[in-house]
Amino acid sequence: MKPALNVRRRNVVASLALLAASAIACAADRKDEIARGRYLVQTAGCNDCHTPGYGPAEGRVDEKLWLTGDSLGWAGPWGTTYATNLRLMLQGMTREQWVAHARAMKPRPPMPWFNVRAMTDADLEAIYAYTRSLGPAGNPAPPFVPPGKTAKGPVVRFP
């Protein structure tokens, strides 16, 4: 075998080994980011509204239902709002679009948008990675009901 061909083969093998190591490191980083996102969704209260029955079940809701929105309405002087199905919403957004949305959003009550804005970009990106890892599921939340109109289904009424 020619020496130049042997050197090329060694270079190719070394390059492939570096690529494999890089892919393994990226997969580990992604797994860590998804785990952090899961932790944040669970501890920051996202499931409280965005997962059906989460509060009454004391958090014991199958993870396959997490973040699928809810048909329980939140009624007050602003009208009646519903918790968005985040799994459907984030499937249609890039990571950058989600972070920009989270930084600028100011939805109707009772969504604590100010808490979302206080999160770091890394936190928002972890929530994005976790939510996307779950895949799309569920149905869109019912539409907003304006003040003075009656919502169908159960509502939590604010003064």
PASEBA-1860 file (N, C-alpha, C; in nm, 3 decimals):
! residues 159
1> MKPALNVR> 0.085/-0.118/0.000/0.000/0.000/0.000/0.090/0.124/0.000 ~ 0.047/0.225/-0.074/0.125/0.348/-0.083/0.114/0.425/0.047 ~ 0.223/0.490/0.091/0.220/0.566/0.216/0.115/0.676/0.215 ~ 0.096/0.745/0.103/-0.002/0.855/0.097/-0.144/0.802/0.119 ~ -0.174/0.686/0.064/-0.306/0.626/0.081/-0.328/0.585/0.227 ~ -0.226/0.532/0.291/-0.233/0.493/0.432/-0.259/0.615/0.520 ~ -0.193/0.727/0.493/-0.211/0.850/0.569/-0.354/0.901/0.550 ~ -0.403/0.896/0.427/-0.541/0.940/0.400/-0.641/0.856/0.477
9> RRNVVASL> -0.620/0.726/0.479/-0.711/0.637/0.553/-0.710/0.671/0.702 ~ -0.591/0.692/0.756/-0.582/0.729/0.898/-0.653/0.862/0.924 ~ -0.638/0.957/0.835/-0.706/1.086/0.850/-0.858/1.070/0.843 ~ -0.905/0.987/0.753/-1.049/0.963/0.742/-1.100/0.896/0.869 ~ -1.030/0.797/0.917/-1.071/0.727/1.040/-1.070/0.824/1.158 ~ -0.969/0.907/1.168/-0.962/1.005/1.277/-1.077/1.105/1.266 ~ -1.106/1.150/1.145/-1.217/1.244/1.126/-1.350/1.181/1.164 ~ -1.370/1.056/1.124/-1.494/0.986/1.160/-1.506/0.967/1.311
17> ALLAASAI> -1.395/0.939/1.376/-1.397/0.924/1.522/-1.433/1.055/1.589 ~ -1.378/1.166/1.540/-1.413/1.297/1.595/-1.559/1.331/1.571 ~ -1.609/1.299/1.454/-1.751/1.322/1.425/-1.840/1.241/1.518 ~ -1.806/1.116/1.539/-1.885/1.031/1.629/-1.882/1.084/1.771 ~ -1.766/1.125/1.818/-1.754/1.180/1.954/-1.836/1.308/1.966 ~ -1.832/1.390/1.864/-1.909/1.514/1.864/-2.059/1.485/1.866 ~ -2.103/1.388/1.789/-2.245/1.351/1.785/-2.290/1.297/1.921 ~ -2.206/1.219/1.986/-2.239/1.167/2.119/-2.249/1.279/2.220
25> ACAADRKD> -2.157/1.374/2.214/-2.161/1.489/2.306/-2.286/1.572/2.281 ~ -2.322/1.594/2.154/-2.443/1.671/2.122/-2.568/1.600/2.173 ~ -2.572/1.469/2.157/-2.687/1.393/2.205/-2.698/1.402/2.357 ~ -2.585/1.398/2.426/-2.587/1.410/2.572/-2.632/1.549/2.614 ~ -2.582/1.652/2.543/-2.625/1.789/2.572/-2.774/1.805/2.551 ~ -2.826/1.749/2.442/-2.970/1.757/2.412/-3.051/1.686/2.520 ~ -3.004/1.570/2.564/-3.073/1.496/2.669/-3.077/1.578/2.798 ~ -2.966/1.643/2.832/-2.960/1.728/2.952/-3.054/1.847/2.939
33> EIARGRYL> -3.059/1.907/2.820/-3.146/2.023/2.798/-3.294/1.982/2.810 ~ -3.329/1.868/2.755/-3.467/1.818/2.764/-3.502/1.790/2.910 ~ -3.412/1.729/2.984/-3.437/1.701/3.126/-3.455/1.831/3.204 ~ -3.375/1.931/3.174/-3.391/2.062/3.240/-3.525/2.124/3.204 ~ -3.564/2.114/3.079/-3.695/2.166/3.037/-3.809/2.098/3.109 ~ -3.800/1.966/3.125/-3.903/1.891/3.199/-3.912/1.943/3.342 ~ -3.797/1.959/3.404/-3.790/2.010/3.542/-3.856/2.148/3.551 ~ -3.823/2.237/3.458/-3.880/2.372/3.460/-4.031/2.370/3.438
41> VQTAGCND> -4.078/2.290/3.344/-4.223/2.279/3.319/-4.294/2.233/3.446 ~ -4.233/2.139/3.514/-4.296/2.084/3.635/-4.290/2.181/3.753 ~ -4.181/2.252/3.770/-4.165/2.336/3.889/-4.208/2.481/3.869 ~ -4.212/2.527/3.746/-4.250/2.667/3.720/-4.401/2.684/3.709 ~ -4.476/2.575/3.720/-4.621/2.585/3.719/-4.685/2.577/3.582 ~ -4.611/2.546/3.479/-4.668/2.538/3.344/-4.783/2.436/3.339 ~ -4.761/2.322/3.402/-4.864/2.216/3.402/-4.990/2.258/3.476 ~ -4.978/2.348/3.572/-5.094/2.386/3.653/-5.214/2.425/3.567
49> CHTPGYGP> -5.187/2.498/3.460/-5.296/2.540/3.370/-5.294/2.468/3.236 ~ -5.174/2.439/3.184/-5.162/2.387/3.048/-5.174/2.235/3.040 ~ -5.198/2.167/3.151/-5.220/2.022/3.151/-5.355/1.994/3.216 ~ -5.446/1.931/3.143/-5.580/1.908/3.197/-5.578/1.824/3.325 ~ -5.648/1.874/3.427/-5.665/1.800/3.552/-5.542/1.792/3.640 ~ -5.438/1.866/3.611/-5.311/1.853/3.683/-5.324/1.889/3.831 ~ -5.386/2.002/3.861/-5.401/2.045/4.000/-5.487/1.950/4.082 ~ -5.609/1.922/4.035/-5.694/1.830/4.112/-5.632/1.691/4.132
57> AEGRVDEK> -5.547/1.648/4.038/-5.482/1.517/4.049/-5.352/1.525/4.128 ~ -5.325/1.643/4.188/-5.203/1.664/4.265/-5.077/1.631/4.183 ~ -5.083/1.667/4.056/-4.968/1.647/3.969/-4.952/1.507/3.913 ~ -5.040/1.417/3.949/-5.028/1.279/3.900/-5.109/1.263/3.771 ~ -5.058/1.323/3.665/-5.119/1.313/3.532/-5.014/1.251/3.440 ~ -5.055/1.156/3.360/-4.964/1.091/3.266/-4.892/1.197/3.183 ~ -4.762/1.183/3.171/-4.681/1.281/3.099/-4.725/1.297/2.954 ~ -4.789/1.197/2.898/-4.835/1.209/2.760/-4.942/1.318/2.745
65> LWLTGDSL> -5.001/1.362/2.856/-5.101/1.469/2.853/-5.043/1.606/2.887 ~ -4.920/1.609/2.933/-4.860/1.736/2.974/-4.863/1.836/2.859 ~ -4.898/1.959/2.892/-4.892/2.075/2.804/-4.984/2.067/2.683 ~ -5.093/1.989/2.694/-5.188/1.977/2.583/-5.302/2.078/2.594 ~ -5.291/2.174/2.684/-5.395/2.276/2.698/-5.510/2.224/2.783 ~ -5.612/2.309/2.799/-5.724/2.269/2.883/-5.850/2.340/2.837 ~ -5.964/2.276/2.859/-6.092/2.336/2.824/-6.155/2.406/2.945 ~ -6.083/2.410/3.057/-6.129/2.487/3.173/-6.102/2.634/3.144
73> GWAGPWGT> -6.208/2.714/3.150/-6.194/2.856/3.121/-6.159/2.936/3.245 ~ -6.096/3.051/3.222/-6.061/3.145/3.328/-6.134/3.274/3.296 ~ -6.241/3.303/3.371/-6.330/3.415/3.339/-6.310/3.530/3.436 ~ -6.311/3.650/3.380/-6.299/3.773/3.459/-6.339/3.891/3.373 ~ -6.306/4.011/3.417/-6.341/4.130/3.341/-6.285/4.132/3.199 ~ -6.179/4.055/3.173/-6.116/4.046/3.041/-6.191/3.954/2.946 ~ -6.286/3.875/2.996/-6.355/3.773/2.918/-6.318/3.636/2.973 ~ -6.315/3.536/2.887/-6.276/3.401/2.929/-6.162/3.353/2.842
81> TYATNLRL> -6.054/3.314/2.909/-5.936/3.263/2.840/-5.918/3.116/2.871 ~ -5.840/3.052/2.788/-5.811/2.909/2.802/-5.662/2.887/2.787 ~ -5.610/2.790/2.862/-5.467/2.758/2.854/-5.436/2.695/2.719 ~ -5.341/2.754/2.650/-5.300/2.710/2.516/-5.241/2.569/2.519 ~ -5.264/2.495/2.411/-5.197/2.368/2.390/-5.055/2.402/2.343 ~ -4.961/2.401/2.436/-4.823/2.440/2.405/-4.755/2.341/2.312 ~ -4.796/2.215/2.317/-4.733/2.115/2.230/-4.767/2.142/2.084 ~ -4.887/2.187/2.057/-4.922/2.223/1.919/-4.858/2.356/1.881
89> MLQGMTRE> -4.862/2.451/1.972/-4.808/2.584/1.943/-4.658/2.578/1.912 ~ -4.581/2.510/1.996/-4.437/2.508/1.977/-4.393/2.422/1.859 ~ -4.478/2.329/1.814/-4.443/2.249/1.696/-4.432/2.339/1.573 ~ -4.506/2.450/1.575/-4.503/2.541/1.461/-4.404/2.655/1.475 ~ -4.317/2.650/1.574/-4.220/2.758/1.597/-4.078/2.703/1.597 ~ -3.986/2.788/1.552/-3.844/2.756/1.570/-3.807/2.794/1.713 ~ -3.693/2.751/1.756/-3.641/2.787/1.888/-3.632/2.939/1.903 ~ -3.582/3.004/1.799/-3.566/3.150/1.802/-3.702/3.219/1.809
97> QWVAHARA> -3.799/3.169/1.734/-3.933/3.228/1.737/-3.996/3.213/1.875 ~ -3.976/3.097/1.938/-4.031/3.076/2.072/-3.971/3.174/2.172 ~ -3.839/3.190/2.170/-3.775/3.281/2.265/-3.825/3.424/2.242 ~ -3.835/3.465/2.117/-3.885/3.600/2.086/-4.030/3.615/2.133 ~ -4.112/3.513/2.110/-4.252/3.515/2.154/-4.260/3.526/2.307 ~ -4.182/3.444/2.376/-4.183/3.445/2.523/-4.138/3.579/2.579 ~ -4.046/3.644/2.512/-3.996/3.774/2.557/-4.097/3.888/2.534 ~ -4.182/3.874/2.433/-4.273/3.983/2.396/-4.418/3.960/2.436
105> MKPRPPMP> -4.455/3.838/2.469/-4.597/3.809/2.492/-4.653/3.882/2.613 ~ -4.780/3.916/2.604/-4.852/3.972/2.717/-4.998/3.927/2.702 ~ -5.022/3.796/2.725/-5.157/3.743/2.708/-5.250/3.788/2.821 ~ -5.376/3.759/2.802/-5.476/3.793/2.903/-5.454/3.711/3.030 ~ -5.510/3.759/3.142/-5.503/3.683/3.267/-5.569/3.546/3.251 ~ -5.531/3.453/3.334/-5.439/3.463/3.448/-5.295/3.423/3.415 ~ -5.260/3.416/3.287/-5.125/3.375/3.248/-5.020/3.470/3.307 ~ -4.926/3.415/3.388/-4.822/3.500/3.449/-4.706/3.524/3.351
113> WFNVRAMT> -4.733/3.598/3.244/-4.635/3.624/3.139/-4.507/3.687/3.194 ~ -4.519/3.764/3.302/-4.404/3.830/3.362/-4.305/3.728/3.419 ~ -4.355/3.614/3.463/-4.264/3.508/3.511/-4.190/3.445/3.395 ~ -4.257/3.428/3.282/-4.192/3.371/3.164/-4.084/3.468/3.115 ~ -4.114/3.596/3.113/-4.016/3.696/3.069/-3.894/3.699/3.160 ~ -3.909/3.662/3.286/-3.798/3.664/3.382/-3.703/3.545/3.363 ~ -3.744/3.446/3.285/-3.659/3.329/3.262/-3.541/3.365/3.172 ~ -3.434/3.291/3.188/-3.318/3.310/3.100/-3.348/3.249/2.963
121> DADLEAIY> -3.270/3.289/2.864/-3.285/3.228/2.732/-3.261/3.077/2.741 ~ -3.164/3.036/2.821/-3.136/2.892/2.837/-3.256/2.819/2.895 ~ -3.326/2.881/2.991/-3.447/2.820/3.047/-3.555/2.807/2.941 ~ -3.577/2.914/2.865/-3.679/2.911/2.760/-3.645/2.808/2.653 ~ -3.518/2.799/2.618/-3.475/2.701/2.518/-3.492/2.558/2.570 ~ -3.469/2.538/2.699/-3.489/2.404/2.758/-3.637/2.367/2.757 ~ -3.724/2.462/2.790/-3.868/2.436/2.784/-3.910/2.402/2.642 ~ -3.855/2.475/2.547/-3.881/2.448/2.405/-3.838/2.306/2.369
129> AYTRSLGP> -3.714/2.270/2.405/-3.661/2.137/2.371/-3.747/2.028/2.433 ~ -3.785/2.045/2.559/-3.867/1.943/2.625/-4.004/1.932/2.558 ~ -4.069/2.046/2.536/-4.203/2.045/2.478/-4.200/1.983/2.339 ~ -4.102/2.019/2.259/-4.091/1.961/2.125/-4.062/1.811/2.132 ~ -3.987/1.767/2.234/-3.955/1.625/2.247/-4.080/1.541/2.273 ~ -4.182/1.603/2.331/-4.306/1.530/2.358/-4.386/1.503/2.232 ~ -4.366/1.586/2.130/-4.440/1.572/2.005/-4.578/1.635/2.015 ~ -4.640/1.659/1.900/-4.773/1.720/1.902/-4.876/1.622/1.957
137> AGNPAPPF> -4.972/1.676/2.031/-5.080/1.593/2.087/-5.194/1.683/2.130 ~ -5.312/1.627/2.138/-5.427/1.701/2.187/-5.489/1.789/2.081 ~ -5.578/1.874/2.127/-5.652/1.966/2.040/-5.621/2.109/2.079 ~ -5.645/2.202/1.988/-5.628/2.342/2.025/-5.724/2.378/2.139 ~ -5.683/2.474/2.220/-5.769/2.523/2.329/-5.890/2.593/2.268 ~ -6.000/2.598/2.342/-6.115/2.673/2.293/-6.076/2.819/2.269 ~ -6.149/2.887/2.181/-6.115/3.027/2.154/-6.156/3.119/2.269 ~ -6.090/3.233/2.275/-6.120/3.338/2.372/-6.268/3.376/2.361
145> VPPGKTAK> -6.331/3.400/2.476/-6.469/3.446/2.481/-6.467/3.590/2.533 ~ -6.516/3.686/2.455/-6.510/3.827/2.497/-6.594/3.856/2.620 ~ -6.564/3.965/2.690/-6.644/4.005/2.806/-6.792/4.018/2.767 ~ -6.878/3.979/2.860/-7.021/3.987/2.836/-7.080/3.866/2.765 ~ -6.997/3.779/2.712/-7.042/3.656/2.645/-7.025/3.539/2.742 ~ -7.109/3.439/2.728/-7.105/3.323/2.817/-7.021/3.212/2.755 ~ -6.926/3.163/2.832/-6.842/3.052/2.788/-6.916/2.921/2.805 ~ -6.889/2.828/2.714/-6.944/2.693/2.727/-6.848/2.612/2.813
153> GPVVRFP> -6.900/2.531/2.899/-6.814/2.446/2.982/-6.774/2.514/3.112 ~ -6.696/2.444/3.192/-6.659/2.495/3.325/-6.561/2.612/3.317 ~ -6.575/2.703/3.412/-6.484/2.817/3.422/-6.448/2.842/3.568 ~ -6.333/2.899/3.588/-6.293/2.953/3.717/-6.323/3.103/3.705 ~ -6.404/3.154/3.794/-6.448/3.293/3.783/-6.370/3.381/3.880 ~ -6.314/3.489/3.827/-6.247/3.590/3.906/-6.344/3.707/3.927 ~ -6.328/3.779/4.037/-6.419/3.894/4.059/-6.402/4.000/3.951
END
